[in-house]
Amino acid sequence: MKTKFNSIISLAAAVLITTSAGAQDEAYRAIVKEGDVVGFTKPQPIALTGFSGEVEQVLRFDLEVQGFKVVNDGTPQYEVAGGGSGVQGRLSDRISKATIFSKAYTGGSLRRQAHALADDVVAALTKRKGIGQTKIAFKVDTGANSEIYIADFDGHNAHQVTRDNTIVAAPVWIPGRLALYYVSYKLGNAHIFRHDLATGARTAFARYGGGNFSPAVSPDGSKAAMILSKDGWVDLYVCNSDGTGLKRLTRSQQDESSPCWSPDGKWILFAGKSGERRVLMKVSPEGGEAVRVPTSGVSNPSEPEWSPDGKWIVFTSQGGGFTICVVPAAGGVAIPLVEGEDPSWAPNSRTVVFARRTNGGRALSVLDVFTKQYKDVSRVSGGNSQPSWAK
Amino acid sequence: MKTTKYFSLFVCVLALTVIAATGCKKKPAKVTLLPNSKISTVGDLPPGGILPGGDNTGGITGGSSATGFPAGPGHIGWKEDHETLKTETVYFDYDSSTIKSSEKSKIENVAAYLKAHLSAAVKVEGNCDERGTEEYNRALGERRALAIREYLINSGIAANSVDTVSYGEDRPADPGHDEAAWKRNRRGDFVVLTPP
């Protein structure tokens, strides 16, 4: 109850600081009426007993960014009890007195086993696949240069994957593969590289004249969208995964940035401009007219990402600061969630990783968009930003 | 596989027996030892964090259209001189790539320099303040560099003598977080390129 109340308070604060009060009132009514939706779902209380140290930390982190709230008091319906050596857990329903499962985990690290237990709890209680054993890629800023790292989704077990001693940015996973596209300035300008993490094989994918920015891979891996300036303007292009068949999708002297794909592969969504206003737009990868995706109630949308289940678009809105927002995929009233930027969905279509600005540079956090609960990701020394969640 | 599972179970039971026999400090109260637990073997992480080996930098190169960049390798390997034109840095308004009238004479100076040094080329580096999202700023920095490039071309400089690069917000001239710093960071720098 308290969380819901706090959510309403923070939304009310958002209403007060924005200028278009009318649109915000409308947004407020729409959300309150819907009740159990993004930003307003009450977390599911769950008890953890018999765990300690790292295992307890992993379980709490994983469960709370997937809609649960670990409570020590009261009598929540569900309990995960542990004990013994290694990681063992029993999930039970205290009302029906039923044991839902009881398992012991072997292999991997203790953290990995704890993530696996959290995944089993999530799968049993939410019918969504858990995200405990998924990966993120991100940019680590070390001053004038930056490099790409990958890590477990909570930031632990981080590995450096580039050592280019220049700016390396905008990593994005190739769906279903241990491989990335990213931008590196290693050859003098911003070029797009494809990097297979299993073998270390790397190919310069787009080296057109001018800038080659913001790669985005189609859900089936067959095409890549990107921003190029080779024709004298900054525009959106798409080509096949072998680099052939380059097609220009926009022809505007204004900005296009941060493309992403719809999960059915039928649309490329990007940040563009309509007159003087920054808007989200989508265009078919085959070409044609770009269509606006309305994000009422917030200003300056950018960095959109379409949820894997196709229902939502998460994006950054920029007013005085930066806010993570969610809007239905068809467009509509945007729901501001927390301060932050550059969000990327987890495969579960409810958790997102995003960057937030701190005094010591950017850092990453993980947010459950339904309950608005979020937690800070373990940090690699330097600024951590531009996260991409492997799907 | 089955053998491994039973072996793990055996080890597990053995460990529990030892712990039970020796007394375990960490054993919490009221813990059931989960007698009928299934054993779930957790896989190791896939190999990750592999640094790139020998790069294949073949890829696709070149540009195409009349307004754009010429095909070919450009000015790779040319010597970079960041000093000569550093007083000509062009400054921009917030979130704008429009050349202000106060800045035009600087670009005209650069055009005059290039006309006097016919073998030289120039690289225009577009930069932004931190008040934008990262990839938006990368595109904005490129638009700033392209706007300066267009002005140079209109001043009679050959299109293939002007390269652009955008550093977005990654290379601030001033690391501060206030308007004074932002003002210095919204800029286009000129780098003179000379043949190797």
Interface residues (C-beta under 8 A of the other chain):
Chain A: T49 G50 S52 A81 G82 G83 G84 S85 G86 Q88 G89 R90 F101 S102 K103 A104 Y105 T106 G107 G108 R112 Q113 A116 D120 K135 K139 D141 A144 S146 Y149 I150 D152 N157 H159 Q160 V161 T162 R163 I167 A169 A170 L178 V183 Y185 K186 L187 G188 N189 A190 H191 H195 D196 L197 A198 T199 G200 A201 R202 T203 A204 F205 A206 R207 Y208 G209 G210 G211 F213 S214 I227 S229 K230 D231 G232 W233 V234 G243 L246 D255 E256 S257 S258 A271 S302 E303 T316 Q318 F322 E341 D342 S385 Q386
Chain B: S8 L9 C12 A15 L16 I19 K26 K27 P28 K30 V31 T32 L33 L34 N36 S37 K38 I39 S40 T41 V42 G43 D44 L45 P46 P47 G48 G49 I50 L51 P52 G53 D55 N56 T57 G58 G59 I60 T61 G62 G63 S64 S65 T67 G68 F69 P70 A71 G74 I76 R131 G132 T133 E134 E135 Y136 R138 A139 L140 E142 R143 L146 E150 D163 T164 V165 S166 Y167 G168 D170 R171
